[in-house]
């Protein structure tokens, strides 16, 4: 992959989802969603900070974010309920 490529992912049902970019890669997350209420955390093996609260039924909330991550500082999304999924999209910037 190269700078400018779209990056996206979706976690399994009722699972915590972690996305960590490859070594030397940086990604700007522009959208994150969850069909239940939850948090997107900055993560480095342990939670550093809750950076974004996802609210169900408020679709606009999921599109107003800019989270910059790499191989050292990445994102983790809280587990959804049974039959529900977490997901994100963004763009590779390096």
PyMOL Python script that loads the backbone (N, CA, C, O; Angstrom):
from pymol import cmd

cmd.read_pdbstr("""\
ATOM      1  N   UNK A   1       0.837  -1.177   0.000  1.00  0.00           N
ATOM      2  CA  UNK A   1       0.000   0.000   0.000  1.00  0.00           C
ATOM      3  C   UNK A   1       0.883   1.242   0.000  1.00  0.00           C
ATOM      4  O   UNK A   1       2.067   1.187   0.333  1.00  0.00           O
ATOM      5  N   UNK A   2       0.277   2.359  -0.382  1.00  0.00           N
ATOM      6  CA  UNK A   2       1.027   3.607  -0.478  1.00  0.00           C
ATOM      7  C   UNK A   2       0.192   4.756   0.070  1.00  0.00           C
ATOM      8  O   UNK A   2      -1.015   4.623   0.270  1.00  0.00           O
ATOM      9  N   UNK A   3       0.854   5.887   0.311  1.00  0.00           N
ATOM     10  CA  UNK A   3       0.143   7.078   0.779  1.00  0.00           C
ATOM     11  C   UNK A   3      -0.995   7.391  -0.194  1.00  0.00           C
ATOM     12  O   UNK A   3      -0.819   7.335  -1.411  1.00  0.00           O
ATOM     13  N   UNK A   4      -2.149   7.717   0.352  1.00  0.00           N
ATOM     14  CA  UNK A   4      -3.325   8.020  -0.443  1.00  0.00           C
ATOM     15  C   UNK A   4      -4.285   6.860  -0.581  1.00  0.00           C
ATOM     16  O   UNK A   4      -5.424   7.056  -1.004  1.00  0.00           O
ATOM     17  N   UNK A   5      -3.857   5.650  -0.234  1.00  0.00           N
ATOM     18  CA  UNK A   5      -4.737   4.479  -0.317  1.00  0.00           C
ATOM     19  C   UNK A   5      -5.746   4.491   0.824  1.00  0.00           C
ATOM     20  O   UNK A   5      -5.437   4.927   1.933  1.00  0.00           O
ATOM     21  N   UNK A   6      -6.955   4.009   0.542  1.00  0.00           N
ATOM     22  CA  UNK A   6      -7.996   3.883   1.554  1.00  0.00           C
ATOM     23  C   UNK A   6      -7.662   2.690   2.449  1.00  0.00           C
ATOM     24  O   UNK A   6      -7.234   1.639   1.972  1.00  0.00           O
ATOM     25  N   UNK A   7      -7.867   2.876   3.755  1.00  0.00           N
ATOM     26  CA  UNK A   7      -7.653   1.822   4.744  1.00  0.00           C
ATOM     27  C   UNK A   7      -8.973   1.651   5.486  1.00  0.00           C
ATOM     28  O   UNK A   7      -9.571   2.636   5.918  1.00  0.00           O
ATOM     29  N   UNK A   8      -9.431   0.413   5.637  1.00  0.00           N
ATOM     30  CA  UNK A   8     -10.672   0.194   6.377  1.00  0.00           C
ATOM     31  C   UNK A   8     -10.651  -1.195   6.997  1.00  0.00           C
ATOM     32  O   UNK A   8      -9.870  -2.059   6.599  1.00  0.00           O
ATOM     33  N   UNK A   9     -11.515  -1.390   7.971  1.00  0.00           N
ATOM     34  CA  UNK A   9     -11.591  -2.686   8.621  1.00  0.00           C
ATOM     35  C   UNK A   9     -12.861  -2.819   9.424  1.00  0.00           C
ATOM     36  O   UNK A   9     -13.518  -1.835   9.766  1.00  0.00           O
ATOM     37  N   UNK A  10     -13.186  -4.057   9.714  1.00  0.00           N
ATOM     38  CA  UNK A  10     -14.375  -4.345  10.514  1.00  0.00           C
ATOM     39  C   UNK A  10     -14.066  -5.497  11.441  1.00  0.00           C
ATOM     40  O   UNK A  10     -13.498  -6.509  11.030  1.00  0.00           O
ATOM     41  N   UNK A  11     -14.448  -5.336  12.707  1.00  0.00           N
ATOM     42  CA  UNK A  11     -14.238  -6.377  13.699  1.00  0.00           C
ATOM     43  C   UNK A  11     -15.351  -7.401  13.674  1.00  0.00           C
ATOM     44  O   UNK A  11     -16.416  -7.163  13.104  1.00  0.00           O
ATOM     45  N   UNK A  12     -15.105  -8.529  14.289  1.00  0.00           N
ATOM     46  CA  UNK A  12     -16.093  -9.593  14.389  1.00  0.00           C
ATOM     47  C   UNK A  12     -17.230  -9.224  15.327  1.00  0.00           C
ATOM     48  O   UNK A  12     -17.112  -8.297  16.129  1.00  0.00           O
ATOM     49  N   UNK A  13     -18.314  -9.944  15.222  1.00  0.00           N
ATOM     50  CA  UNK A  13     -19.487  -9.698  16.055  1.00  0.00           C
ATOM     51  C   UNK A  13     -19.130  -9.802  17.540  1.00  0.00           C
ATOM     52  O   UNK A  13     -18.449 -10.734  17.967  1.00  0.00           O
ATOM     53  N   UNK A  14     -19.599  -8.834  18.305  1.00  0.00           N
ATOM     54  CA  UNK A  14     -19.443  -8.805  19.764  1.00  0.00           C
ATOM     55  C   UNK A  14     -17.990  -8.848  20.212  1.00  0.00           C
ATOM     56  O   UNK A  14     -17.693  -9.356  21.293  1.00  0.00           O
ATOM     57  N   UNK A  15     -17.076  -8.319  19.394  1.00  0.00           N
ATOM     58  CA  UNK A  15     -15.649  -8.390  19.716  1.00  0.00           C
ATOM     59  C   UNK A  15     -15.025  -7.009  19.845  1.00  0.00           C
ATOM     60  O   UNK A  15     -15.445  -6.063  19.179  1.00  0.00           O
ATOM     61  N   UNK A  16     -14.018  -6.901  20.706  1.00  0.00           N
ATOM     62  CA  UNK A  16     -13.185  -5.707  20.742  1.00  0.00           C
ATOM     63  C   UNK A  16     -12.351  -5.722  19.466  1.00  0.00           C
ATOM     64  O   UNK A  16     -11.858  -6.775  19.063  1.00  0.00           O
ATOM     65  N   UNK A  17     -12.189  -4.572  18.828  1.00  0.00           N
ATOM     66  CA  UNK A  17     -11.465  -4.499  17.560  1.00  0.00           C
ATOM     67  C   UNK A  17     -10.262  -3.584  17.703  1.00  0.00           C
ATOM     68  O   UNK A  17     -10.392  -2.446  18.155  1.00  0.00           O
ATOM     69  N   UNK A  18      -9.091  -4.076  17.321  1.00  0.00           N
ATOM     70  CA  UNK A  18      -7.860  -3.293  17.369  1.00  0.00           C
ATOM     71  C   UNK A  18      -7.298  -3.188  15.966  1.00  0.00           C
ATOM     72  O   UNK A  18      -7.207  -4.187  15.253  1.00  0.00           O
ATOM     73  N   UNK A  19      -6.914  -1.964  15.560  1.00  0.00           N
ATOM     74  CA  UNK A  19      -6.232  -1.765  14.284  1.00  0.00           C
ATOM     75  C   UNK A  19      -4.886  -1.116  14.551  1.00  0.00           C
ATOM     76  O   UNK A  19      -4.809  -0.039  15.143  1.00  0.00           O
ATOM     77  N   UNK A  20      -3.829  -1.782  14.110  1.00  0.00           N
ATOM     78  CA  UNK A  20      -2.454  -1.303  14.261  1.00  0.00           C
ATOM     79  C   UNK A  20      -1.827  -1.274  12.876  1.00  0.00           C
ATOM     80  O   UNK A  20      -1.771  -2.297  12.195  1.00  0.00           O
ATOM     81  N   UNK A  21      -1.354  -0.097  12.456  1.00  0.00           N
ATOM     82  CA  UNK A  21      -0.709   0.036  11.147  1.00  0.00           C
ATOM     83  C   UNK A  21       0.616  -0.718  11.135  1.00  0.00           C
ATOM     84  O   UNK A  21       1.222  -0.938  12.183  1.00  0.00           O
ATOM     85  N   UNK A  22       1.055  -1.106   9.959  1.00  0.00           N
ATOM     86  CA  UNK A  22       2.344  -1.775   9.802  1.00  0.00           C
ATOM     87  C   UNK A  22       3.483  -0.812  10.172  1.00  0.00           C
ATOM     88  O   UNK A  22       3.295   0.404  10.176  1.00  0.00           O
ATOM     89  N   UNK A  23       4.652  -1.360  10.478  1.00  0.00           N
ATOM     90  CA  UNK A  23       5.820  -0.538  10.812  1.00  0.00           C
ATOM     91  C   UNK A  23       6.103   0.436   9.666  1.00  0.00           C
ATOM     92  O   UNK A  23       6.119   0.040   8.500  1.00  0.00           O
ATOM     93  N   UNK A  24       6.325   1.704   9.999  1.00  0.00           N
ATOM     94  CA  UNK A  24       6.634   2.728   9.012  1.00  0.00           C
ATOM     95  C   UNK A  24       5.425   3.338   8.326  1.00  0.00           C
ATOM     96  O   UNK A  24       5.575   4.244   7.506  1.00  0.00           O
ATOM     97  N   UNK A  25       4.233   2.859   8.644  1.00  0.00           N
ATOM     98  CA  UNK A  25       2.995   3.343   8.024  1.00  0.00           C
ATOM     99  C   UNK A  25       2.259   4.248   9.007  1.00  0.00           C
ATOM    100  O   UNK A  25       2.220   3.970  10.206  1.00  0.00           O
ATOM    101  N   UNK A  26       1.677   5.332   8.497  1.00  0.00           N
ATOM    102  CA  UNK A  26       0.821   6.205   9.293  1.00  0.00           C
ATOM    103  C   UNK A  26      -0.530   6.311   8.602  1.00  0.00           C
ATOM    104  O   UNK A  26      -0.608   6.374   7.375  1.00  0.00           O
ATOM    105  N   UNK A  27      -1.589   6.332   9.396  1.00  0.00           N
ATOM    106  CA  UNK A  27      -2.956   6.347   8.876  1.00  0.00           C
ATOM    107  C   UNK A  27      -3.753   7.419   9.604  1.00  0.00           C
ATOM    108  O   UNK A  27      -3.614   7.596  10.814  1.00  0.00           O
ATOM    109  N   UNK A  28      -4.603   8.145   8.844  1.00  0.00           N
ATOM    110  CA  UNK A  28      -5.543   9.090   9.455  1.00  0.00           C
ATOM    111  C   UNK A  28      -6.918   8.430   9.394  1.00  0.00           C
ATOM    112  O   UNK A  28      -7.456   8.202   8.310  1.00  0.00           O
ATOM    113  N   UNK A  29      -7.484   8.126  10.560  1.00  0.00           N
ATOM    114  CA  UNK A  29      -8.819   7.544  10.656  1.00  0.00           C
ATOM    115  C   UNK A  29      -9.822   8.689  10.565  1.00  0.00           C
ATOM    116  O   UNK A  29      -9.764   9.640  11.344  1.00  0.00           O
ATOM    117  N   UNK A  30     -10.746   8.588   9.605  1.00  0.00           N
ATOM    118  CA  UNK A  30     -11.719   9.669   9.413  1.00  0.00           C
ATOM    119  C   UNK A  30     -13.141   9.251   9.765  1.00  0.00           C
ATOM    120  O   UNK A  30     -14.032  10.096   9.850  1.00  0.00           O
ATOM    121  N   UNK A  31     -13.359   7.968   9.968  1.00  0.00           N
ATOM    122  CA  UNK A  31     -14.691   7.479  10.299  1.00  0.00           C
ATOM    123  C   UNK A  31     -14.571   6.219  11.145  1.00  0.00           C
ATOM    124  O   UNK A  31     -13.798   5.316  10.824  1.00  0.00           O
ATOM    125  N   UNK A  32     -15.332   6.166  12.212  1.00  0.00           N
ATOM    126  CA  UNK A  32     -15.371   4.961  13.041  1.00  0.00           C
ATOM    127  C   UNK A  32     -16.810   4.766  13.481  1.00  0.00           C
ATOM    128  O   UNK A  32     -17.496   5.730  13.820  1.00  0.00           O
ATOM    129  N   UNK A  33     -17.260   3.542  13.476  1.00  0.00           N
ATOM    130  CA  UNK A  33     -18.647   3.302  13.821  1.00  0.00           C
ATOM    131  C   UNK A  33     -18.843   2.035  14.607  1.00  0.00           C
ATOM    132  O   UNK A  33     -17.993   1.145  14.624  1.00  0.00           O
ATOM    133  N   UNK A  34     -19.974   1.975  15.253  1.00  0.00           N
ATOM    134  CA  UNK A  34     -20.316   0.880  16.135  1.00  0.00           C
ATOM    135  C   UNK A  34     -21.831   0.894  16.237  1.00  0.00           C
ATOM    136  O   UNK A  34     -22.427   1.962  16.377  1.00  0.00           O
ATOM    137  N   UNK A  35     -22.455  -0.247  16.171  1.00  0.00           N
ATOM    138  CA  UNK A  35     -23.912  -0.280  16.239  1.00  0.00           C
ATOM    139  C   UNK A  35     -24.440  -0.203  17.666  1.00  0.00           C
ATOM    140  O   UNK A  35     -25.651  -0.228  17.884  1.00  0.00           O
ATOM    141  N   UNK A  36     -23.544  -0.110  18.627  1.00  0.00           N
ATOM    142  CA  UNK A  36     -23.921   0.175  20.012  1.00  0.00           C
ATOM    143  C   UNK A  36     -23.020   1.291  20.507  1.00  0.00           C
ATOM    144  O   UNK A  36     -22.043   1.633  19.841  1.00  0.00           O
ATOM    145  N   UNK A  37     -23.320   1.850  21.632  1.00  0.00           N
ATOM    146  CA  UNK A  37     -22.488   2.919  22.164  1.00  0.00           C
ATOM    147  C   UNK A  37     -21.156   2.350  22.635  1.00  0.00           C
ATOM    148  O   UNK A  37     -21.107   1.264  23.214  1.00  0.00           O
ATOM    149  N   UNK A  38     -20.095   3.074  22.390  1.00  0.00           N
ATOM    150  CA  UNK A  38     -18.780   2.608  22.814  1.00  0.00           C
ATOM    151  C   UNK A  38     -17.725   3.677  22.614  1.00  0.00           C
ATOM    152  O   UNK A  38     -18.042   4.823  22.295  1.00  0.00           O
ATOM    153  N   UNK A  39     -16.484   3.305  22.800  1.00  0.00           N
ATOM    154  CA  UNK A  39     -15.360   4.232  22.696  1.00  0.00           C
ATOM    155  C   UNK A  39     -14.328   3.742  21.706  1.00  0.00           C
ATOM    156  O   UNK A  39     -14.143   2.539  21.522  1.00  0.00           O
ATOM    157  N   UNK A  40     -13.650   4.697  21.064  1.00  0.00           N
ATOM    158  CA  UNK A  40     -12.422   4.434  20.320  1.00  0.00           C
ATOM    159  C   UNK A  40     -11.302   4.918  21.233  1.00  0.00           C
ATOM    160  O   UNK A  40     -11.300   6.069  21.671  1.00  0.00           O
ATOM    161  N   UNK A  41     -10.355   4.037  21.516  1.00  0.00           N
ATOM    162  CA  UNK A  41      -9.236   4.367  22.396  1.00  0.00           C
ATOM    163  C   UNK A  41      -7.939   4.452  21.615  1.00  0.00           C
ATOM    164  O   UNK A  41      -7.737   3.710  20.654  1.00  0.00           O
ATOM    165  N   UNK A  42      -7.052   5.364  22.030  1.00  0.00           N
ATOM    166  CA  UNK A  42      -5.662   5.279  21.599  1.00  0.00           C
ATOM    167  C   UNK A  42      -5.039   4.196  22.450  1.00  0.00           C
ATOM    168  O   UNK A  42      -5.306   4.105  23.648  1.00  0.00           O
ATOM    169  N   UNK A  43      -4.220   3.387  21.839  1.00  0.00           N
ATOM    170  CA  UNK A  43      -3.755   2.162  22.477  1.00  0.00           C
ATOM    171  C   UNK A  43      -2.285   1.928  22.123  1.00  0.00           C
ATOM    172  O   UNK A  43      -1.865   2.225  21.004  1.00  0.00           O
ATOM    173  N   UNK A  44      -1.511   1.406  23.054  1.00  0.00           N
ATOM    174  CA  UNK A  44      -0.121   1.016  22.780  1.00  0.00           C
ATOM    175  C   UNK A  44       0.218  -0.276  23.521  1.00  0.00           C
ATOM    176  O   UNK A  44       1.358  -0.473  23.943  1.00  0.00           O
ATOM    177  N   UNK A  45      -0.749  -1.132  23.676  1.00  0.00           N
ATOM    178  CA  UNK A  45      -0.622  -2.334  24.494  1.00  0.00           C
ATOM    179  C   UNK A  45      -1.439  -2.182  25.760  1.00  0.00           C
ATOM    180  O   UNK A  45      -1.833  -3.172  26.378  1.00  0.00           O
ATOM    181  N   UNK A  46      -1.693  -0.945  26.143  1.00  0.00           N
ATOM    182  CA  UNK A  46      -2.641  -0.615  27.196  1.00  0.00           C
ATOM    183  C   UNK A  46      -3.332   0.677  26.769  1.00  0.00           C
ATOM    184  O   UNK A  46      -2.793   1.431  25.958  1.00  0.00           O
ATOM    185  N   UNK A  47      -4.496   0.928  27.299  1.00  0.00           N
ATOM    186  CA  UNK A  47      -5.264   2.113  26.893  1.00  0.00           C
ATOM    187  C   UNK A  47      -4.540   3.380  27.335  1.00  0.00           C
ATOM    188  O   UNK A  47      -4.203   3.546  28.507  1.00  0.00           O
ATOM    189  N   UNK A  48      -4.309   4.273  26.369  1.00  0.00           N
ATOM    190  CA  UNK A  48      -3.693   5.563  26.669  1.00  0.00           C
ATOM    191  C   UNK A  48      -4.752   6.617  26.956  1.00  0.00           C
ATOM    192  O   UNK A  48      -4.623   7.406  27.892  1.00  0.00           O
ATOM    193  N   UNK A  49      -5.805   6.621  26.136  1.00  0.00           N
ATOM    194  CA  UNK A  49      -6.821   7.647  26.269  1.00  0.00           C
ATOM    195  C   UNK A  49      -8.054   7.261  25.467  1.00  0.00           C
ATOM    196  O   UNK A  49      -7.935   6.664  24.397  1.00  0.00           O
ATOM    197  N   UNK A  50      -9.229   7.593  25.968  1.00  0.00           N
ATOM    198  CA  UNK A  50     -10.449   7.476  25.179  1.00  0.00           C
ATOM    199  C   UNK A  50     -10.542   8.723  24.322  1.00  0.00           C
ATOM    200  O   UNK A  50     -10.648   9.826  24.858  1.00  0.00           O
ATOM    201  N   UNK A  51     -10.505   8.577  22.995  1.00  0.00           N
ATOM    202  CA  UNK A  51     -10.469   9.749  22.138  1.00  0.00           C
ATOM    203  C   UNK A  51     -11.780  10.047  21.443  1.00  0.00           C
ATOM    204  O   UNK A  51     -11.984  11.155  20.949  1.00  0.00           O
ATOM    205  N   UNK A  52     -12.672   9.070  21.399  1.00  0.00           N
ATOM    206  CA  UNK A  52     -13.894   9.303  20.656  1.00  0.00           C
ATOM    207  C   UNK A  52     -15.006   8.404  21.178  1.00  0.00           C
ATOM    208  O   UNK A  52     -14.832   7.190  21.283  1.00  0.00           O
ATOM    209  N   UNK A  53     -16.143   8.999  21.505  1.00  0.00           N
ATOM    210  CA  UNK A  53     -17.295   8.234  21.971  1.00  0.00           C
ATOM    211  C   UNK A  53     -18.267   8.040  20.820  1.00  0.00           C
ATOM    212  O   UNK A  53     -18.728   9.015  20.227  1.00  0.00           O
ATOM    213  N   UNK A  54     -18.582   6.795  20.500  1.00  0.00           N
ATOM    214  CA  UNK A  54     -19.529   6.488  19.424  1.00  0.00           C
ATOM    215  C   UNK A  54     -20.921   6.363  20.027  1.00  0.00           C
ATOM    216  O   UNK A  54     -21.124   5.619  20.986  1.00  0.00           O
ATOM    217  N   UNK A  55     -21.871   7.088  19.468  1.00  0.00           N
ATOM    218  CA  UNK A  55     -23.241   7.050  19.973  1.00  0.00           C
ATOM    219  C   UNK A  55     -24.164   6.443  18.931  1.00  0.00           C
ATOM    220  O   UNK A  55     -24.185   6.922  17.797  1.00  0.00           O
ATOM    221  N   UNK A  56     -24.924   5.415  19.264  1.00  0.00           N
ATOM    222  CA  UNK A  56     -25.838   4.815  18.292  1.00  0.00           C
ATOM    223  C   UNK A  56     -26.924   5.807  17.898  1.00  0.00           C
ATOM    224  O   UNK A  56     -27.389   6.595  18.722  1.00  0.00           O
ATOM    225  N   UNK A  57     -27.320   5.762  16.641  1.00  0.00           N
ATOM    226  CA  UNK A  57     -28.387   6.630  16.170  1.00  0.00           C
ATOM    227  C   UNK A  57     -27.923   8.024  15.801  1.00  0.00           C
ATOM    228  O   UNK A  57     -28.728   8.818  15.313  1.00  0.00           O
ATOM    229  N   UNK A  58     -26.665   8.351  16.013  1.00  0.00           N
ATOM    230  CA  UNK A  58     -26.121   9.661  15.667  1.00  0.00           C
ATOM    231  C   UNK A  58     -25.056   9.484  14.594  1.00  0.00           C
ATOM    232  O   UNK A  58     -23.866   9.643  14.864  1.00  0.00           O
ATOM    233  N   UNK A  59     -25.479   9.155  13.380  1.00  0.00           N
ATOM    234  CA  UNK A  59     -24.547   8.814  12.305  1.00  0.00           C
ATOM    235  C   UNK A  59     -23.538   9.923  12.049  1.00  0.00           C
ATOM    236  O   UNK A  59     -22.392   9.639  11.701  1.00  0.00           O
ATOM    237  N   UNK A  60     -23.939  11.182  12.214  1.00  0.00           N
ATOM    238  CA  UNK A  60     -23.007  12.280  11.954  1.00  0.00           C
ATOM    239  C   UNK A  60     -21.805  12.240  12.901  1.00  0.00           C
ATOM    240  O   UNK A  60     -20.722  12.699  12.539  1.00  0.00           O
ATOM    241  N   UNK A  61     -21.982  11.703  14.092  1.00  0.00           N
ATOM    242  CA  UNK A  61     -20.878  11.626  15.051  1.00  0.00           C
ATOM    243  C   UNK A  61     -19.701  10.830  14.499  1.00  0.00           C
ATOM    244  O   UNK A  61     -18.545  11.166  14.761  1.00  0.00           O
ATOM    245  N   UNK A  62     -19.987   9.786  13.741  1.00  0.00           N
ATOM    246  CA  UNK A  62     -18.928   8.890  13.291  1.00  0.00           C
ATOM    247  C   UNK A  62     -18.108   9.450  12.145  1.00  0.00           C
ATOM    248  O   UNK A  62     -17.088   8.862  11.785  1.00  0.00           O
ATOM    249  N   UNK A  63     -18.518  10.568  11.558  1.00  0.00           N
ATOM    250  CA  UNK A  63     -17.813  11.100  10.400  1.00  0.00           C
ATOM    251  C   UNK A  63     -17.041  12.376  10.698  1.00  0.00           C
ATOM    252  O   UNK A  63     -16.462  12.959   9.782  1.00  0.00           O
ATOM    253  N   UNK A  64     -17.013  12.816  11.911  1.00  0.00           N
ATOM    254  CA  UNK A  64     -16.366  14.080  12.245  1.00  0.00           C
ATOM    255  C   UNK A  64     -15.098  13.883  13.062  1.00  0.00           C
ATOM    256  O   UNK A  64     -14.836  14.647  13.991  1.00  0.00           O
ATOM    257  N   UNK A  65     -14.309  12.871  12.728  1.00  0.00           N
ATOM    258  CA  UNK A  65     -13.114  12.582  13.507  1.00  0.00           C
ATOM    259  C   UNK A  65     -11.871  12.616  12.632  1.00  0.00           C
ATOM    260  O   UNK A  65     -11.943  12.408  11.421  1.00  0.00           O
ATOM    261  N   UNK A  66     -10.758  12.875  13.242  1.00  0.00           N
ATOM    262  CA  UNK A  66      -9.449  12.762  12.603  1.00  0.00           C
ATOM    263  C   UNK A  66      -8.508  12.221  13.671  1.00  0.00           C
ATOM    264  O   UNK A  66      -8.072  12.957  14.556  1.00  0.00           O
ATOM    265  N   UNK A  67      -8.201  10.937  13.583  1.00  0.00           N
ATOM    266  CA  UNK A  67      -7.308  10.280  14.533  1.00  0.00           C
ATOM    267  C   UNK A  67      -6.097   9.790  13.747  1.00  0.00           C
ATOM    268  O   UNK A  67      -6.244   9.014  12.803  1.00  0.00           O
ATOM    269  N   UNK A  68      -4.912  10.234  14.127  1.00  0.00           N
ATOM    270  CA  UNK A  68      -3.684   9.845  13.438  1.00  0.00           C
ATOM    271  C   UNK A  68      -3.003   8.731  14.225  1.00  0.00           C
ATOM    272  O   UNK A  68      -2.728   8.874  15.416  1.00  0.00           O
ATOM    273  N   UNK A  69      -2.736   7.618  13.541  1.00  0.00           N
ATOM    274  CA  UNK A  69      -2.155   6.458  14.215  1.00  0.00           C
ATOM    275  C   UNK A  69      -0.958   5.928  13.430  1.00  0.00           C
ATOM    276  O   UNK A  69      -0.753   6.279  12.268  1.00  0.00           O
ATOM    277  N   UNK A  70      -0.179   5.083  14.086  1.00  0.00           N
ATOM    278  CA  UNK A  70       0.955   4.412  13.448  1.00  0.00           C
ATOM    279  C   UNK A  70       1.129   3.039  14.100  1.00  0.00           C
ATOM    280  O   UNK A  70       0.186   2.504  14.683  1.00  0.00           O
ATOM    281  N   UNK A  71       2.313   2.478  14.003  1.00  0.00           N
ATOM    282  CA  UNK A  71       2.553   1.151  14.555  1.00  0.00           C
ATOM    283  C   UNK A  71       2.706   1.169  16.069  1.00  0.00           C
ATOM    284  O   UNK A  71       2.506   0.145  16.722  1.00  0.00           O
ATOM    285  N   UNK A  72       3.057   2.315  16.634  1.00  0.00           N
ATOM    286  CA  UNK A  72       3.281   2.435  18.073  1.00  0.00           C
ATOM    287  C   UNK A  72       2.024   2.864  18.825  1.00  0.00           C
ATOM    288  O   UNK A  72       1.713   2.324  19.887  1.00  0.00           O
ATOM    289  N   UNK A  73       1.310   3.830  18.273  1.00  0.00           N
ATOM    290  CA  UNK A  73       0.058   4.330  18.851  1.00  0.00           C
ATOM    291  C   UNK A  73      -1.042   3.992  17.858  1.00  0.00           C
ATOM    292  O   UNK A  73      -1.035   4.487  16.731  1.00  0.00           O
ATOM    293  N   UNK A  74      -1.987   3.153  18.266  1.00  0.00           N
ATOM    294  CA  UNK A  74      -3.016   2.684  17.348  1.00  0.00           C
ATOM    295  C   UNK A  74      -4.375   2.759  18.026  1.00  0.00           C
ATOM    296  O   UNK A  74      -4.485   3.304  19.125  1.00  0.00           O
ATOM    297  N   UNK A  75      -5.419   2.219  17.387  1.00  0.00           N
ATOM    298  CA  UNK A  75      -6.770   2.347  17.959  1.00  0.00           C
ATOM    299  C   UNK A  75      -7.317   0.999  18.397  1.00  0.00           C
ATOM    300  O   UNK A  75      -6.961  -0.056  17.870  1.00  0.00           O
ATOM    301  N   UNK A  76      -8.190   1.082  19.376  1.00  0.00           N
ATOM    302  CA  UNK A  76      -8.953  -0.078  19.818  1.00  0.00           C
ATOM    303  C   UNK A  76     -10.381   0.390  20.041  1.00  0.00           C
ATOM    304  O   UNK A  76     -10.600   1.453  20.622  1.00  0.00           O
ATOM    305  N   UNK A  77     -11.359  -0.394  19.585  1.00  0.00           N
ATOM    306  CA  UNK A  77     -12.768  -0.071  19.784  1.00  0.00           C
ATOM    307  C   UNK A  77     -13.387  -1.087  20.725  1.00  0.00           C
ATOM    308  O   UNK A  77     -13.110  -2.282  20.633  1.00  0.00           O
ATOM    309  N   UNK A  78     -14.228  -0.605  21.631  1.00  0.00           N
ATOM    310  CA  UNK A  78     -14.885  -1.478  22.597  1.00  0.00           C
ATOM    311  C   UNK A  78     -15.733  -2.537  21.896  1.00  0.00           C
ATOM    312  O   UNK A  78     -16.208  -2.334  20.779  1.00  0.00           O
ATOM    313  N   UNK A  79     -15.909  -3.649  22.563  1.00  0.00           N
ATOM    314  CA  UNK A  79     -16.743  -4.732  22.030  1.00  0.00           C
ATOM    315  C   UNK A  79     -18.189  -4.265  21.883  1.00  0.00           C
ATOM    316  O   UNK A  79     -18.721  -3.542  22.726  1.00  0.00           O
ATOM    317  N   UNK A  80     -18.802  -4.697  20.791  1.00  0.00           N
ATOM    318  CA  UNK A  80     -20.223  -4.442  20.562  1.00  0.00           C
ATOM    319  C   UNK A  80     -21.028  -5.571  21.178  1.00  0.00           C
ATOM    320  O   UNK A  80     -20.465  -6.564  21.640  1.00  0.00           O
ATOM    321  N   UNK A  81     -22.315  -5.421  21.185  1.00  0.00           N
ATOM    322  CA  UNK A  81     -23.182  -6.485  21.670  1.00  0.00           C
ATOM    323  C   UNK A  81     -23.270  -7.635  20.674  1.00  0.00           C
ATOM    324  O   UNK A  81     -22.696  -7.561  19.588  1.00  0.00           O
ATOM    325  N   UNK A  82     -23.975  -8.681  21.033  1.00  0.00           N
ATOM    326  CA  UNK A  82     -24.133  -9.860  20.174  1.00  0.00           C
ATOM    327  C   UNK A  82     -24.702  -9.454  18.812  1.00  0.00           C
ATOM    328  O   UNK A  82     -25.695  -8.731  18.736  1.00  0.00           O
ATOM    329  N   UNK A  83     -24.069  -9.922  17.750  1.00  0.00           N
ATOM    330  CA  UNK A  83     -24.535  -9.636  16.401  1.00  0.00           C
ATOM    331  C   UNK A  83     -24.243  -8.228  15.917  1.00  0.00           C
ATOM    332  O   UNK A  83     -24.780  -7.809  14.891  1.00  0.00           O
ATOM    333  N   UNK A  84     -23.406  -7.491  16.629  1.00  0.00           N
ATOM    334  CA  UNK A  84     -23.088  -6.109  16.272  1.00  0.00           C
ATOM    335  C   UNK A  84     -21.598  -6.002  15.973  1.00  0.00           C
ATOM    336  O   UNK A  84     -20.799  -6.800  16.463  1.00  0.00           O
ATOM    337  N   UNK A  85     -21.231  -5.011  15.164  1.00  0.00           N
ATOM    338  CA  UNK A  85     -19.868  -4.906  14.658  1.00  0.00           C
ATOM    339  C   UNK A  85     -19.273  -3.515  14.858  1.00  0.00           C
ATOM    340  O   UNK A  85     -20.000  -2.522  14.912  1.00  0.00           O
ATOM    341  N   UNK A  86     -17.944  -3.450  14.969  1.00  0.00           N
ATOM    342  CA  UNK A  86     -17.184  -2.212  14.958  1.00  0.00           C
ATOM    343  C   UNK A  86     -16.534  -2.083  13.584  1.00  0.00           C
ATOM    344  O   UNK A  86     -16.283  -3.086  12.916  1.00  0.00           O
ATOM    345  N   UNK A  87     -16.263  -0.851  13.164  1.00  0.00           N
ATOM    346  CA  UNK A  87     -15.558  -0.669  11.910  1.00  0.00           C
ATOM    347  C   UNK A  87     -14.971   0.724  11.804  1.00  0.00           C
ATOM    348  O   UNK A  87     -15.311   1.610  12.588  1.00  0.00           O
ATOM    349  N   UNK A  88     -14.090   0.917  10.836  1.00  0.00           N
ATOM    350  CA  UNK A  88     -13.460   2.216  10.631  1.00  0.00           C
ATOM    351  C   UNK A  88     -13.052   2.358   9.175  1.00  0.00           C
ATOM    352  O   UNK A  88     -12.984   1.369   8.445  1.00  0.00           O
ATOM    353  N   UNK A  89     -12.782   3.582   8.754  1.00  0.00           N
ATOM    354  CA  UNK A  89     -12.142   3.833   7.463  1.00  0.00           C
ATOM    355  C   UNK A  89     -11.250   5.051   7.609  1.00  0.00           C
ATOM    356  O   UNK A  89     -11.426   5.869   8.512  1.00  0.00           O
ATOM    357  N   UNK A  90     -10.306   5.151   6.719  1.00  0.00           N
ATOM    358  CA  UNK A  90      -9.359   6.252   6.752  1.00  0.00           C
ATOM    359  C   UNK A  90      -8.487   6.236   5.516  1.00  0.00           C
ATOM    360  O   UNK A  90      -8.820   5.606   4.512  1.00  0.00           O
ATOM    361  N   UNK A  91      -7.368   6.935   5.599  1.00  0.00           N
ATOM    362  CA  UNK A  91      -6.449   7.034   4.473  1.00  0.00           C
ATOM    363  C   UNK A  91      -5.023   6.912   4.974  1.00  0.00           C
ATOM    364  O   UNK A  91      -4.672   7.462   6.018  1.00  0.00           O
ATOM    365  N   UNK A  92      -4.202   6.189   4.223  1.00  0.00           N
ATOM    366  CA  UNK A  92      -2.795   6.071   4.577  1.00  0.00           C
ATOM    367  C   UNK A  92      -2.097   7.364   4.199  1.00  0.00           C
ATOM    368  O   UNK A  92      -2.219   7.823   3.063  1.00  0.00           O
ATOM    369  N   UNK A  93      -1.363   7.963   5.139  1.00  0.00           N
ATOM    370  CA  UNK A  93      -0.690   9.233   4.875  1.00  0.00           C
ATOM    371  C   UNK A  93       0.821   9.102   4.767  1.00  0.00           C
ATOM    372  O   UNK A  93       1.502  10.040   4.352  1.00  0.00           O
ATOM    373  N   UNK A  94       1.344   7.938   5.140  1.00  0.00           N
ATOM    374  CA  UNK A  94       2.794   7.694   5.016  1.00  0.00           C
ATOM    375  C   UNK A  94       3.044   6.213   4.873  1.00  0.00           C
ATOM    376  O   UNK A  94       4.193   5.789   4.756  1.00  0.00           O
TER     377      UNK A  94
END
""", "prot")
cmd.dss("prot")
cmd.show_as("cartoon", "prot")
cmd.util.cbc("prot")
cmd.orient("prot")
